[in-house]
Amino acid sequence: MQKKIKYLLIGQGLVGTWLGYFLQERNISYAIVNDSKSSSATGVASGVMNPVTGRRMVQTWMINELLPYAVAAYEVFQEKTNTKIISKAPVVLIHPTQQMKDSFDYRLEHDNIYLKNNNPLAWHSFFNTHFGTGEIEDCYWIDLITFLAAGKKHIADNYIESNFDYGNLKFIDNGVEWDHIIAEKIIFCDGVNTMLNPHFKLLPFAPNKGEALIVEIKDLPTQHIYKSNMAIVPWKENLFWVGSSFEWDYSNSEPTAAFKQKMIDGLNALLKVPYTIIDHIVGIRPANTERRPFVGLHPIHPQMGICNGMGTKGCSLAPYFTNQLIEHIENNAPIHPEANVQRFKNLIAP
Ligand SMILES: Cc1cc2nc3c(=O)[nH]c(=O)nc-3n(C[C@H](O)[C@H](O)[C@H](O)COP(=O)(O)OP(=O)(O)OC[C@H]3O[C@@H](n4cnc5c(N)ncnc54)[C@H](O)[C@@H]3O)c2cc1C
């Protein structure tokens, strides 16, 4: 028997979960097809929302709009799902070099919103703080493992565990048909898998491999995120996520011995407290050359949309842009021009 719905979503990572959640809030019919055996960036991400980026410690794109929106959305999500998802977690900077300390000191005095000095003695018993410490306020940690599980439970009636295969997708009048499902819109939120999609594969994706270690550090307080040459982020109880690499050129998505050794050397130099390595994980970030998301409908197949390209910032971008996509389709609201996929009209609909 055929099932008729308004939206067919492909993928339940950060993006698919938010799309499903917002559609459910609006009482709009949808189904979400997810293959939990395929690659998921969300499942291995550290879940940090940090308003400051790079060596020069500048504010990230649109953060004054994105961060309050995301914080409010995760707070409502956790209330509705009766879970703990979001925690305020200031980033403690353990300056790895004099140059990084100078860069921090400069920014502290110029166009500063988020940086502040802290007391290095507070961290002295946990870390080697040769070049001093600092702090970034208004940072958050999203427990993405709990988020994905709670999201899946919340949308369980509309969740289909299956591998979506493009070969079986048919365009029909005002919609699409796939495996006995007829939908007015199909939205691709399948992460790096969208690169296989014949209609969107020409977008300037630049997938990026990231590895991390899961490490037990019994004596380290879990209310902060720590950043030096590496990030140390709360994961579960006494476990921390330690990473990461940013590899544009890679031949496979396997963990590497070189990364593991680099983290061990870094931890040995940084930590004064003991640690034990528990796991080594890998994910591929759906990044792109412009560092801006791909959001909107296909220029010549308006029954097909995309919400992707979240790169290294999915936690703060996904709530805002999934909502923007739904508002665009339902109420003709504009999509931010720097995120609108229509900017690549000449590439995907020549
Ligand atoms: C190591 C690492 C660290 C990161 N740290 C952070 C961080 O601290 N903060 C931050 O904001 N971002 C971080 N990111 C980036 C973040 O993970 C991504 O921006 C975000 O998770 C992308 O979400 P997504 O839903 O687009 O893709 P994904 O999470 O990859 O979700 C895609 C979904 O589609 C499903 N799927 C794929 N193919 C198919 C198919 N054929 N059929 C059915 N289902 C399919 C997959 O199973 C998956 O569930 C990190 C990424 C990595 C790899």
The ligand as a Tripos MOL2 file, in Angstrom:
@<TRIPOS>MOLECULE
LIG
   53    58     1     0     0
SMALL
NO_CHARGES

@<TRIPOS>ATOM
      1 C1         35.7410   14.3590   14.3010 C.3       1 LIG1
      2 C2         34.6500   15.3820   14.1470 C.ar      1 LIG1
      3 C3         34.4600   16.3440   15.1180 C.ar      1 LIG1
      4 C4         33.4370   17.3010   15.0000 C.ar      1 LIG1
      5 N1         33.2330   18.1930   16.0070 N.ar      1 LIG1
      6 C5         32.2330   19.1060   15.9000 C.ar      1 LIG1
      7 C6         31.9590   20.0080   16.9660 C.ar      1 LIG1
      8 O1         32.5910   19.9670   18.0230 O.2       1 LIG1
      9 N2         30.9660   20.9320   16.8010 N.ar      1 LIG1
     10 C7         30.2140   20.9970   15.6430 C.ar      1 LIG1
     11 O2         29.3390   21.8570   15.5490 O.2       1 LIG1
     12 N3         30.4330   20.1240   14.6170 N.ar      1 LIG1
     13 C8         31.4200   19.1950   14.7220 C.ar      1 LIG1
     14 N4         31.6560   18.3130   13.7070 N.ar      1 LIG1
     15 C9         30.8780   18.4740   12.4730 C.3       1 LIG1
     16 C10        29.4830   17.8480   12.6010 C.3       1 LIG1
     17 O3         29.6580   16.5250   12.9910 O.3       1 LIG1
     18 C11        28.7510   17.9360   11.2890 C.3       1 LIG1
     19 O4         28.6540   19.2790   10.8420 O.3       1 LIG1
     20 C12        27.3210   17.3910   11.4110 C.3       1 LIG1
     21 O5         27.2990   16.2510   12.2120 O.3       1 LIG1
     22 C13        26.7320   17.0890   10.0640 C.3       1 LIG1
     23 O6         25.4630   16.5450   10.2700 O.3       1 LIG1
     24 P1         24.6340   15.9370    9.0640 P.3       1 LIG1
     25 O7         23.2970   15.5770    9.6000 O.co2     1 LIG1
     26 O8         24.7110   16.8670    7.8890 O.co2     1 LIG1
     27 O9         25.4520   14.6350    8.6020 O.3       1 LIG1
     28 P2         25.6400   13.2120    9.3210 P.3       1 LIG1
     29 O10        25.7710   13.3590   10.7750 O.co2     1 LIG1
     30 O11        26.7490   12.5200    8.6060 O.co2     1 LIG1
     31 O12        24.2860   12.4660    9.0630 O.3       1 LIG1
     32 C14        23.9790   11.8330    7.8460 C.3       1 LIG1
     33 C15        22.9860   10.7080    8.1550 C.3       1 LIG1
     34 O13        22.5710   10.1460    6.9220 O.3       1 LIG1
     35 C16        22.5890    8.7410    7.0230 C.3       1 LIG1
     36 N5         22.7770    8.1850    5.6840 N.ar      1 LIG1
     37 C17        23.8650    8.3570    4.8800 C.ar      1 LIG1
     38 N6         23.6650    7.6930    3.7180 N.ar      1 LIG1
     39 C18        22.4440    7.1220    3.7930 C.ar      1 LIG1
     40 C19        21.6640    6.3120    2.8980 C.ar      1 LIG1
     41 N7         22.0960    5.9670    1.6680 N.pl3     1 LIG1
     42 N8         20.4330    5.8890    3.3140 N.ar      1 LIG1
     43 C20        19.9510    6.2330    4.5200 C.ar      1 LIG1
     44 N9         20.6560    6.9920    5.3970 N.ar      1 LIG1
     45 C21        21.8730    7.4230    5.0350 C.ar      1 LIG1
     46 C22        23.7540    8.4410    7.9720 C.3       1 LIG1
     47 O14        23.5920    7.1840    8.6100 O.3       1 LIG1
     48 C23        23.6170    9.5880    8.9640 C.3       1 LIG1
     49 O15        22.7660    9.2390   10.0330 O.3       1 LIG1
     50 C24        32.6170   17.3130   13.8260 C.ar      1 LIG1
     51 C25        32.8040   16.3210   12.8560 C.ar      1 LIG1
     52 C26        33.7900   15.3550   13.0130 C.ar      1 LIG1
     53 C27        33.9500   14.2830   11.9710 C.3       1 LIG1
@<TRIPOS>BOND
     1     1     2 1
     2     2     3 ar
     3     2    52 ar
     4     3     4 ar
     5     4     5 ar
     6     4    50 ar
     7     5     6 ar
     8     6     7 ar
     9     6    13 1
    10     7     8 2
    11     7     9 ar
    12     9    10 ar
    13    10    11 2
    14    10    12 ar
    15    12    13 ar
    16    13    14 ar
    17    14    15 1
    18    14    50 ar
    19    15    16 1
    20    16    17 1
    21    16    18 1
    22    18    19 1
    23    18    20 1
    24    20    21 1
    25    20    22 1
    26    22    23 1
    27    23    24 1
    28    24    25 2
    29    24    26 1
    30    24    27 1
    31    27    28 1
    32    28    29 2
    33    28    30 1
    34    28    31 1
    35    31    32 1
    36    32    33 1
    37    33    34 1
    38    33    48 1
    39    34    35 1
    40    35    36 1
    41    35    46 1
    42    36    37 ar
    43    36    45 ar
    44    37    38 ar
    45    38    39 ar
    46    39    40 ar
    47    39    45 ar
    48    40    41 1
    49    40    42 ar
    50    42    43 ar
    51    43    44 ar
    52    44    45 ar
    53    46    47 1
    54    46    48 1
    55    48    49 1
    56    50    51 ar
    57    51    52 ar
    58    52    53 1
@<TRIPOS>SUBSTRUCTURE
     1 LIG1         1 GROUP 0 **** ****
